[in-house]
Amino acid sequence: MHKLSHKLASATLAIVVMLLSLSASAVTLKEMAPDFTLKSLSGENLRLAEYKGQVVLLNFWASWCGPCRQEMPILDRLHHRYLDAGFAVLGVNVEGEVAPAQEIVDKTAVTFPILIDAGQKVSEMYELEAMPSTIVIDRDGVVRYIHRGYKPGDEAKYVEVVKKLIRE
């Protein structure tokens, strides 16, 4: 019985340490956005750091997520509306597989880059808590807005934040 309680205590300690280390690296406002490189649906590798100097809206999504599918055409309109002002939308599919992501992109006809998070490493770096999750990064690479989930009307806040950051 003693060995079992020791193993349980060790496992509990390991979980606590893991959780503490996760919370210590959480993506938070006014801190640098963690850099990453992911392959896009078009086959090229895209690196977040290459977008420095632009305002970037990162949108983490999954094909099984209804609100994600609902939001994508809205994000595409936002992407085109502010593209010439130094703004970009990057969609990060968290499933790590090309086929379900490509199917949704074909149905929604979005044109902003879709990145595939194979192995969910970027999703873990950004500690996603909801689908979709949207993070807006300023021209210096600093996280300035975090939004979890989506319901119609949320895009008004995205526009407000993006316009403010473009003017900075």
C-alpha positions in Angstrom: 0.0 0.0 0.0 2.9 2.4 0.8 4.4 2.0 -2.7 1.0 2.9 -4.3 0.6 6.1 -2.2 4.2 7.0 -3.1 3.6 6.5 -6.8 0.3 8.5 -6.5 2.2 11.3 -4.7 4.9 11.3 -7.4 2.3 11.4 -10.2 0.5 14.2 -8.5 3.7 16.2 -8.1 4.6 15.7 -11.7 1.1 17.0 -12.8 1.4 20.0 -10.6 4.9 20.8 -11.9 3.6 20.4 -15.5 0.6 22.7 -14.8 2.8 25.3 -13.2 5.2 25.3 -16.1 2.3 25.6 -18.5 0.9 28.6 -16.8 4.3 30.3 -16.6 4.5 30.2 -20.4 1.0 31.3 -21.1 0.5 33.7 -23.9 -0.5 37.0 -22.2 -1.3 40.5 -23.3 1.6 42.9 -23.8 4.2 40.1 -24.2 5.9 39.0 -27.4 3.9 36.4 -29.3 5.8 33.1 -29.5 7.3 32.7 -32.9 6.6 29.6 -35.0 7.0 28.2 -38.5 4.2 26.1 -40.0 3.5 24.7 -43.5 0.6 26.3 -45.2 -2.1 24.6 -47.3 -0.3 26.0 -50.4 2.8 24.0 -49.4 5.1 26.9 -48.2 6.5 27.3 -44.8 5.3 30.5 -43.1 7.0 32.0 -40.1 5.2 34.4 -37.8 8.4 36.6 -37.4 8.3 37.3 -41.1 5.1 39.3 -40.5 6.8 41.8 -38.1 5.9 45.3 -39.2 2.3 44.1 -39.9 -0.7 43.8 -37.6 -1.5 40.0 -37.5 -4.7 38.3 -36.5 -4.0 34.7 -35.6 -7.1 32.5 -35.7 -6.9 29.0 -34.3 -9.6 26.8 -35.7 -10.8 23.2 -36.4 -13.0 21.8 -39.1 -15.4 20.2 -36.5 -16.0 23.6 -34.9 -19.2 25.2 -36.1 -18.4 28.7 -34.9 -15.0 28.4 -36.6 -16.6 27.7 -39.9 -19.1 30.5 -39.4 -16.3 33.0 -38.6 -13.9 32.2 -41.5 -15.7 34.2 -44.3 -15.9 37.2 -41.9 -12.1 36.9 -41.2 -11.5 36.7 -44.9 -13.4 40.0 -45.5 -11.4 41.6 -42.7 -8.2 40.3 -44.2 -9.0 41.9 -47.6 -10.4 45.1 -46.1 -7.1 46.0 -44.3 -4.5 44.1 -46.3 -3.2 47.2 -47.9 -2.8 48.9 -44.5 -0.3 46.3 -43.3 -2.7 43.7 -41.9 -2.7 39.9 -42.3 -4.9 37.1 -41.1 -3.3 33.7 -40.5 -5.5 30.7 -39.9 -4.0 27.9 -37.8 -5.8 24.6 -38.2 -5.2 22.7 -34.9 -6.1 19.3 -36.3 -2.8 18.8 -38.0 -4.2 17.2 -41.1 -4.5 18.8 -44.5 -7.7 17.1 -45.8 -10.3 18.4 -43.2 -8.7 21.9 -43.4 -8.7 21.9 -47.2 -12.4 20.8 -47.3 -13.5 23.8 -45.1 -11.3 26.2 -47.1 -12.9 25.0 -50.3 -16.4 25.4 -48.9 -15.8 28.8 -47.4 -13.6 30.1 -50.2 -11.2 31.9 -47.8 -8.0 33.3 -49.3 -5.9 34.1 -46.2 -3.1 31.7 -45.5 -4.1 28.5 -43.6 -1.4 26.9 -41.6 -1.4 23.2 -40.5 -0.4 22.7 -36.8 1.0 19.2 -37.2 1.7 17.8 -33.8 -0.2 20.7 -32.1 3.0 22.3 -31.0 1.9 25.8 -31.8 -1.5 25.2 -30.2 0.3 24.1 -27.0 2.6 27.2 -27.2 -0.5 29.4 -27.3 -2.3 27.3 -24.7 -5.7 27.3 -26.4 -8.7 27.0 -24.2 -11.5 27.4 -26.8 -12.2 27.0 -30.4 -11.9 29.3 -32.2 -9.3 31.4 -30.5 -8.2 34.7 -31.9 -5.0 36.6 -31.0 -4.1 40.0 -32.5 -0.5 40.9 -32.6 0.9 44.4 -33.2 3.6 45.5 -35.6 6.3 44.8 -33.0 5.2 41.2 -32.4 3.4 42.0 -29.1 0.1 40.3 -28.2 -2.5 43.0 -27.9 -5.8 41.2 -27.9 -7.0 37.6 -27.1 -10.5 36.3 -27.7 -11.8 32.8 -27.1 -14.8 31.4 -28.9 -17.0 33.2 -31.5 -20.5 34.4 -31.7 -22.0 36.7 -34.4 -21.0 40.3 -33.6 -17.5 39.5 -32.1 -16.0 40.7 -35.3 -16.9 44.3 -34.4 -14.3 44.1 -31.6 -11.7 42.6 -34.0 -12.3 45.6 -36.4 -11.9 48.0 -33.5 -8.6 46.5 -32.3 -7.2 46.1 -35.8 -8.0 49.7 -36.8 -6.4 51.0 -33.6 -3.2 48.9 -34.1 -2.9 49.9 -37.8 -3.0 53.6 -36.7 -0.2 53.1 -34.1 
